[in-house]
Amino acid sequence: MEEHEEKMVLEHTPVPGYRKAFYIVMAVGVIYLALVFFRVLF
């Protein structure tokens, strides 16, 4: 006797503008780290 339980799927609708904001924040972080890295070297 097998019992099959259905899997719960957690879904959400994407927030508009989130992807653009994520890329902007990542770019600022990478630029900041690059500036710090080059200041230490030179």
Secondary structure, DSSP 8 states (H G I E B T S, - for coil): ---------------TTHHHHHHHHHHHHHHHHHHHHHHHH-
